């Protein structure tokens, strides 16, 4: 009987020490990670009717050994559209594992490379959820229970645009100007321990059903539209340039055609040049023929003489004949006119 009791006590002691050692090991593994800096952005009705949560977290390995494990992040009930970004590699979206629990879900992500002692890893966690109540007087409670020790955190509550009578409890002080025309309320928290409960109650009045900024789908459409306008302008400019180029080629082709089809210019004995069509009238070796004309024919002849005189003067002005030749031919035309 005594032997049985001794075995029973020995077994109980073994279980007790196993639990103690296991608890210490688990705690040591958990406390390897610390959050040295964290920004918590609470943004009701930002780009959807829901509440957007954005956590900017700097994890640090505070042990003397490389940490190749994972981090765990609690999600509230009804959380959706959650993303994790490894900010040490720019805007690198990663695919976390989501564990569903009875009380809440959890995001689990394993670091791609071991975190060296003292090394930090910047990570951003985003998700949407909705605990808004009432309309147009709306209220919600934001609750945060950290999984890791936090040296310093700043909680920022955004006031929706077109909202009024904003009240944040506990008191966050006066509203401050934020980015993109928002008013924000800020409060600092230091030395938070795992399991601490941070609760903030927010209330405001807003009858406008639209979110503060356009939804992501509309933002993309507006971006594509604004991008398309310069492209359309470029196409219009290119069409105008092509139109002017075509007009220039057409005019140039017409000038070349005229030049190729123009009549050659003859020259007289003095080496002076003039058109072939004027050669009959201004050749000094050929005198105008005299004919007996009727009154109608004489009228036509006078018109022709006047035209010949004009051509003769044009030839003088354009320097195709000398002044001496001009007066000689003009005298002959006057003589013919008198007859």
C-alpha positions in Angstrom: 0.0 0.0 0.0 2.8 2.4 0.9 4.6 1.5 -2.3 1.5 2.4 -4.3 1.1 5.7 -2.6 4.8 6.5 -3.2 4.4 5.8 -6.9 1.3 8.0 -7.1 3.2 10.9 -5.5 6.2 10.4 -7.8 3.9 10.4 -10.9 2.2 13.6 -9.7 5.5 15.3 -9.2 6.7 14.4 -12.6 3.6 15.9 -14.2 4.0 19.1 -12.2 7.7 19.5 -13.2 6.8 18.8 -16.8 4.2 21.5 -16.8 6.5 24.0 -15.2 9.4 23.2 -17.6 7.0 23.3 -20.6 5.5 26.6 -19.5 8.9 28.2 -19.1 10.0 26.9 -22.5 6.9 28.2 -24.2 7.2 31.6 -22.4 10.9 31.8 -23.4 10.0 31.1 -27.1 7.3 33.7 -27.0 9.4 36.4 -25.2 12.0 36.1 -27.9 9.9 38.6 -29.9 9.2 42.1 -28.7 7.4 45.0 -30.4 9.6 48.0 -30.1 7.3 50.4 -31.9 3.7 50.1 -33.1 1.2 52.5 -34.8 -2.4 51.5 -34.6 -4.7 53.3 -37.1 -8.4 53.0 -36.4 -10.3 54.3 -39.5 -14.1 54.1 -39.4 -15.9 54.4 -42.8 -12.6 55.2 -44.5 -13.2 53.6 -48.0 -16.0 51.2 -47.1 -18.9 51.3 -44.5 -16.7 49.1 -42.3 -13.8 50.0 -39.9 -10.3 49.7 -41.4 -7.5 48.7 -39.0 -3.9 49.2 -40.0 -1.1 48.1 -37.7 2.5 49.2 -38.4 4.7 46.9 -36.2 8.4 46.7 -35.7 9.2 43.2 -34.3 12.6 42.7 -32.6 14.4 39.5 -31.6 15.4 40.3 -28.1 17.2 37.0 -27.4 20.8 36.0 -28.0 19.8 33.3 -30.6 18.4 33.5 -34.1 14.6 33.4 -34.2 13.2 31.2 -37.0 9.7 30.9 -35.7 6.4 32.7 -36.5 4.3 35.6 -35.2 0.7 35.4 -34.3 -1.9 38.2 -34.5 -5.4 38.1 -33.1 -8.3 39.1 -35.3 -11.7 40.3 -34.0 -14.8 38.3 -34.9 -16.0 39.1 -38.4 -12.7 40.4 -39.6 -12.3 40.3 -43.4 -9.9 41.4 -46.3 -6.9 40.9 -44.1 -3.4 41.4 -45.6 0.2 41.2 -44.3 3.0 43.2 -45.8 6.7 42.6 -45.2 7.9 46.2 -45.3 11.6 45.2 -45.0 11.2 44.3 -48.7 9.2 47.3 -49.9 5.5 46.7 -50.4 5.8 42.9 -50.4 2.4 41.3 -49.7 2.8 37.9 -48.1 0.3 35.0 -47.7 -0.3 34.2 -44.0 -2.1 31.3 -42.5 -5.4 32.0 -40.8 -6.4 29.9 -37.8 -10.1 29.9 -36.9 -10.9 29.7 -33.2 -14.0 29.8 -31.0 -13.4 33.3 -29.7 -11.5 34.8 -32.6 -9.3 34.1 -35.6 -5.6 34.4 -35.8 -3.1 35.4 -38.5 0.0 33.2 -38.4 3.1 34.0 -40.5 6.5 32.4 -40.4 9.4 34.7 -41.0 11.1 33.8 -44.4 14.6 34.0 -42.9 15.7 33.7 -39.3 15.6 37.0 -37.3 19.1 37.6 -35.9 19.6 38.7 -32.3 18.7 42.4 -32.0 17.4 42.5 -35.6 14.0 44.2 -36.3 11.4 43.2 -38.9 8.8 45.9 -40.0 5.5 44.3 -40.7 2.1 45.9 -41.6 -1.2 44.1 -40.8 -4.5 45.3 -42.3 -8.1 44.1 -42.0 -11.7 45.4 -42.0 -14.4 44.6 -39.5 -17.7 46.3 -38.5 -19.0 46.9 -35.0 -20.7 50.2 -35.8 -24.1 50.7 -34.1 -26.7 53.4 -34.6 -27.5 55.9 -37.4 -26.9 58.8 -37.7 -25.4 58.8 -34.2 -22.9 56.0 -34.4 -20.7 54.2 -31.8 -18.2 51.4 -31.7 -15.7 50.0 -29.2 -12.2 49.1 -30.3 -10.4 46.5 -28.2 -6.7 45.5 -28.4 -5.0 42.7 -26.4 -1.3 42.4 -27.3 0.3 39.0 -27.8 3.8 40.4 -27.3 5.5 43.0 -25.0 5.2 46.4 -26.5 7.7 49.1 -25.6 5.8 52.0 -27.3 2.6 52.3 -29.2 0.5 55.1 -30.6 -3.2 54.7 -31.2 -4.7 57.0 -33.9 -8.4 57.3 -34.4 -9.6 59.0 -37.6 -12.7 61.1 -37.7 -14.7 60.2 -40.9 -15.2 63.1 -43.3 -18.6 64.8 -43.1 -18.9 63.5 -39.5 -19.4 65.7 -36.4 -19.6 65.5 -32.6 -16.7 63.1 -32.4 -16.0 61.8 -28.9 -13.2 59.4 -28.0 -13.1 57.7 -24.5 -10.8 57.7 -22.7 -9.9 61.3 -23.5 -7.5 61.6 -26.4 -7.3 65.4 -26.2 -8.1 67.8 -29.0 -8.3 66.7 -32.7 -5.2 67.2 -34.7 -4.8 67.7 -38.5 -3.9 64.5 -40.3 -3.1 63.4 -43.8 -5.5 64.0 -46.7 -7.7 66.4 -44.8 -8.6 64.1 -41.9 -8.9 65.1 -38.3 -7.3 62.5 -36.0 -7.1 61.8 -32.2 -3.8 60.4 -30.9 -2.8 58.7 -27.6 0.6 57.1 -26.6 0.9 53.8 -24.7 4.1 52.4 -23.2 5.3 49.1 -21.8 2.2 47.1 -22.6 2.4 43.4 -21.6 0.8 40.4 -23.2 -2.8 40.1 -22.1 -3.3 43.8 -21.3 -6.6 45.1 -22.5 -6.8 48.4 -24.3 -10.3 49.6 -25.0 -11.4 52.8 -26.7 -15.0 53.9 -27.2 -15.7 56.1 -30.2 -18.9 58.0 -31.1 -19.8 60.5 -33.8 -22.7 61.8 -35.9 -22.8 61.1 -39.7 -25.9 61.0 -41.9 -24.0 60.8 -45.2 -23.9 57.0 -46.2 -20.8 57.4 -48.4 -17.3 56.6 -47.0 -14.6 59.3 -46.6 -12.7 58.3 -49.8 -13.8 56.5 -52.9 -13.8 52.7 -52.7 -10.6 51.0 -54.1 -12.5 49.8 -57.3 -13.6 53.4 -58.1 -10.1 54.7 -57.3 -8.7 52.3 -59.9 -11.3 53.4 -62.5 -10.5 57.1 -61.9 -6.8 56.3 -62.2 -7.4 54.5 -65.5 -9.6 57.4 -66.7 -7.0 60.0 -65.8 -4.3 57.9 -67.4 -6.4 57.5 -70.6 -6.9 61.3 -71.0 -3.2 62.0 -71.8 -3.1 59.0 -74.1 -6.1 60.4 -76.0 -4.4 63.8 -76.2 -1.3 62.2 -77.5 -3.3 60.4 -80.2 -5.0 63.6 -81.2 -1.6 65.4 -81.4 -0.2 62.6 -83.6 -3.2 62.8 -85.9 -2.8 66.6 -86.3 0.9 66.2 -87.1 0.1 63.5 -89.7 -2.5 65.8 -91.3 -0.1 68.7 -91.6 2.6 66.3 -93.0 0.1 65.0 -95.6 -0.9 68.5 -96.6 2.8 69.5 -97.0 3.5 66.4 -99.2 0.5 67.2 -101.4 1.6 70.9 -101.9 5.1 69.8 -102.6 3.9 67.2 -105.2 1.7 69.9 -106.9 4.7 72.2 -107.1 6.8 69.5 -108.7 4.0 68.6 -111.1 3.7 72.2 -112.2 7.4 72.5 -112.7 7.7 69.4 -114.8 4.7 70.3 -117.0 5.7 74.0 -117.6 6.7 75.0 -121.2 10.3 75.7 -122.0 11.6 79.2 -122.6 13.0 80.2 -126.0 15.7 82.8 -126.5 16.1 85.5 -129.2 19.2 86.5 -131.1 20.4 88.6 -128.2 20.4 85.5 -125.9 17.3 86.8 -124.1 14.7 84.3 -123.0 10.9 84.4 -123.3 7.9 81.9 -123.5 7.2 80.0 -126.7 3.6 81.4 -126.7 5.1 84.9 -126.9 7.6 84.0 -129.6 5.2 84.8 -132.5 4.6 88.3 -131.2 8.0 89.3 -130.1 10.3 87.7 -132.6 12.0 90.7 -134.3 12.7 88.7 -137.5 9.0 88.2 -138.1 6.7 91.1 -138.8 3.0 90.8 -138.2 1.1 89.9 -141.3 -1.3 92.5 -142.8 -4.8 91.3 -143.7 -8.0 92.9 -144.9 -10.4 92.5 -142.0 -14.0 93.3 -141.6 -15.2 95.5 -138.8 -15.7 92.5 -136.5 -12.3 91.1 -137.4 -10.7 94.5 -136.8 -12.2 94.6 -133.4 -10.8 91.1 -132.7 -7.5 92.2 -134.1 -7.3 95.3 -131.9 -8.0 93.1 -128.9 -5.2 90.8 -129.9 -2.9 93.7 -130.4 -3.6 95.0 -126.9 -3.0 91.5 -125.6 0.3 91.4 -127.5 1.3 94.8 -126.1 0.6 93.5 -122.6 2.7 90.4 -123.1 5.4 92.5 -124.6 5.5 94.7 -121.6 5.5 91.7 -119.3 8.5 90.4 -121.1 10.3 93.7 -120.7 9.4 93.8 -116.9 10.6 90.3 -116.4 13.8 91.1 -118.3 13.3 88.5 -120.9 13.9 91.2 -123.7 16.0 94.3 -123.7 14.5 97.8 -123.7 15.7 98.3 -127.3 13.9 95.2 -128.5 10.8 96.2 -126.6 10.5 99.6 -128.4 11.3 98.0 -131.7 8.5 95.5 -131.4 6.1 98.0 -129.8 6.6 100.3 -132.9 5.7 97.5 -135.2 2.6 96.7 -133.2 1.6 100.4 -133.3 2.2 100.4 -137.0 0.0 97.4 -137.5 -2.7 98.9 -135.3 -2.7 102.1 -137.5 -3.4 100.0 -140.6 
